Every structure is written in structure tokens, then in C-alpha cells.
Amino acid sequence: MASTTDEEVAELIPQQGDEEVVNKDPYYLEDAEYIKTEHRWRNRQRVLVFGSRGITSRYRHLLEDVKRMCVHSKSEPKFEKKQRLQDLKEICELKSCNNCMYLECRKSEYCYLWMGCMPNGPTAKFQIHNVHTLGEMKLTGNCLHGSRPLLHFDAAFDDNTNSPQLALYKQMFIKMFGVPRNHPKSKPFYDHVMAFYWLDNKIWIRHYQISPEGAENMNNPDKQTLTEIGPRMVLQPIIVLSGSFSGDVIYRNIRYESPTEMRRQLKRARAVEHEAKVVEHEKSKMRKVAANLEEDDLDEIFGRTTATEGNTTPSDDDVEEED
């Protein structure tokens, strides 16, 4: 067995100041493409956010709140109700937007949200309920303008077996509300979260601020609190179209009842109630007619007696008889 000399042992021992001896990057991680920091804006998602002509002040303020949260959005003047929904596709192409959020207001009372992906779809339609804007609630939560939101989804959105339409809604919400990475108007950190919950066959949307419990817990993820910012709203699904604001209906909510149908049911209920009252009134008349008896001569006697007993003040004839 060959013996090792002192000179060979000295070569194996790293000397101080000898940088070539220790390899600080033995796996060449600095040259790895998959862990390099990306500074370019690759996910170029743009959302066109606007409303219809005749929209009320409440929903107009809701549009402004959505534009503040989505810095990758673009605006457009109000859309005429006489125009076709297919014209929205051309407007998105002119604005270089591949997503669209369109608020359609009817009868100055009901508002519908159209969410469409360009140019091939799909398109989802919702009815908006229980809208509360930022200026209305005046909550204590706040976040930096332009920061990217975390998107939190309920476990029901991952159930592809029982409710596959929720998985589609999840992907559409990610495109609409998820600010792309390295967007020129975005900030490179997270300080708020948007939560989507599936309850009572509706989608409940809430917006919270992420803040530490104290200054010492700034970097501790287990010591963070949520403070609601707003806005808040509830979306009731209606239909899903296969194309971009056109195409076949691939999903329809059978539990949904339109406001027109609800008004019809209310009128029917009132009509049935009115008919019941009319029938009861006719029955009451019949009972009164059947209860009437023939006139009796003694009724006049008892009528005079009753009138005399009821009169407590003595008349002049009674005073003369006493005299």
C-alpha cells in the first residue's frame, strides 16, 4: 500500500485565502434557467372593465373599486344597450384586451356581470346581489395601490366531479382579478387577499388586508391578521357560453329565478289572495241572506221598549203626567 507524503496531504487541505479550493457553486445553480429571477412581463393579461348606459351610482362606484384593485385593467365609455353583445369582442380587440368584465344594468335596479375571455371564450353571466362599495362601508382595512392580491378559493372550487363549473369560474377569476407578475403598474409584494366562497349556490367575494399583529411579527406568517377592506358582493351564476359573448349554452343554473319570474310569482300569489277574499265576501253575503227571518209585529214593541230604556233623560210628557 503506497504511503502518502506530507506534500500531498498539504495539497488536500484548503489554505486560507485560496478561493479556488472551495467551490461555492458545485451544482452550477447560478446558470440554472428555472431558478433565475424573471424581470420581464410575460403574462400579458389585460382586462376591459366598463358598464352599460343607464347604470346606477352604486354599480358605477363598484366599477371604480374594481379598477383600483385591478391595475392591469382598461376602461371604456358606457356601452349602449341597443348594441349587440358580440360587439364587445371588437371593442376588446381595439383595446388590446384578452379579458372583459361588463356590468349590464336593467330597470335601474338589477345588475348583471358578464365575464368573457377573448377571442374564443368562454363567457359567464352572473347576477350581482348585496353590493357594498368602499365609500359606503368605510372599513378600517387598507392596502397599497398596485400591489398584487392573493386569490383564495374555497375547497368547492376544486371539486371537478360534483361541480365542474366552479373550476371554470376559478380560472376566469384568476384571469380577471389576478394581477400579472412584473406588470408595469404593479408592486412586487402582497399585502391583501381576495377570497371567493361557494355558499347557498352563490359566490361570495370578500377583500381583506394582510397585516402583522405587531412590529416584531412583520416576517412571521403565523402572526398575521385579516382586516376587511371592501368592496363586497355576491354573484349568482346564470349561464356559461362556449364562445366569446356568443355560442352554445354549456351550463345553466336550474336554481336561478330571474327577477321577472319572481315578480310573476308575486303577482300570482297576490291574485290568489285577492280571489280568496272575494270568495269569502260572497260567502258572507250568502250567510247574511240565509240568516234573515220574516218580519214580526212584536218587533215594534220591543223596539219602543228598548228606545225608552235607553233614554235616561225624562221628556216633557213624563213631567206633565207626574204633575
BELDAFEN-V522497 format. One record per residue. RES is the residue in one letter. SS is DSSP state (A for helix, B for strand, O for the rest). Layout:
# BELDAFEN-V522497
res,ss
RES,SS
RES,SS
This chain:
# BELDAFEN-V522497
res,ss
M,O
A,O
S,O
T,O
T,O
D,A
E,A
E,A
V,A
A,A
E,A
L,A
I,O
P,O
Q,O
Q,O
G,O
D,O
E,O
E,O
V,O
V,O
N,O
K,O
D,O
P,O
Y,O
Y,O
L,A
E,A
D,A
A,O
E,O
Y,O
I,O
K,O
T,O
E,O
H,O
R,O
W,O
R,O
N,O
R,O
Q,O
R,O
V,B
L,B
V,B
F,B
G,B
S,B
R,O
G,O
I,O
T,O
S,A
R,A
Y,A
R,A
H,A
L,A
L,A
E,A
D,A
V,A
K,A
R,A
M,A
C,O
V,O
H,O
S,B
K,B
S,B
E,O
P,O
K,O
F,B
E,O
K,O
K,O
Q,O
R,O
L,O
Q,O
D,A
L,A
K,A
E,A
I,A
C,A
E,A
L,A
K,O
S,O
C,O
N,O
N,B
C,B
M,B
Y,B
L,B
E,B
C,B
R,B
K,O
S,O
E,O
Y,B
C,B
Y,B
L,B
W,B
M,B
G,B
C,B
M,O
P,O
N,O
G,O
P,O
T,B
A,B
K,B
F,B
Q,B
I,B
H,B
N,B
V,B
H,B
T,O
L,A
G,A
E,A
M,A
K,O
L,O
T,O
G,O
N,O
C,O
L,O
H,O
G,O
S,B
R,O
P,O
L,B
L,B
H,B
F,B
D,O
A,A
A,A
F,A
D,A
D,O
N,O
T,O
N,O
S,O
P,A
Q,A
L,A
A,A
L,A
Y,A
K,A
Q,A
M,A
F,A
I,A
K,A
M,A
F,A
G,O
V,O
P,O
R,O
N,O
H,O
P,O
K,O
S,O
K,B
P,O
F,O
Y,O
D,O
H,B
V,B
M,B
A,B
F,B
Y,B
W,B
L,B
D,O
N,O
K,B
I,B
W,B
I,B
R,B
H,B
Y,B
Q,B
I,B
S,B
P,B
E,O
G,O
A,A
E,A
N,A
M,O
N,O
N,O
P,A
D,A
K,A
Q,B
T,B
L,B
T,B
E,B
I,O
G,O
P,O
R,B
M,B
V,B
L,B
Q,B
P,B
I,B
I,B
V,B
L,B
S,O
G,O
S,O
F,O
S,O
G,O
D,O
V,B
I,B
Y,B
R,B
N,O
I,O
R,O
Y,O
E,O
S,O
P,A
T,A
E,A
M,A
R,A
R,A
Q,A
L,A
K,A
R,A
A,A
R,A
A,A
V,A
E,A
H,A
E,A
A,A
K,A
V,A
V,A
E,A
H,A
E,A
K,A
S,A
K,A
M,A
R,A
K,A
V,A
A,A
A,A
N,O
L,O
E,O
E,O
D,O
D,O
L,A
D,A
E,A
I,A
F,A
G,A
R,A
T,A
T,A
A,A
T,A
E,A
G,A
N,O
T,O
T,O
P,O
S,O
D,A
D,A
D,A
V,A
E,A
E,A
E,A
D,O
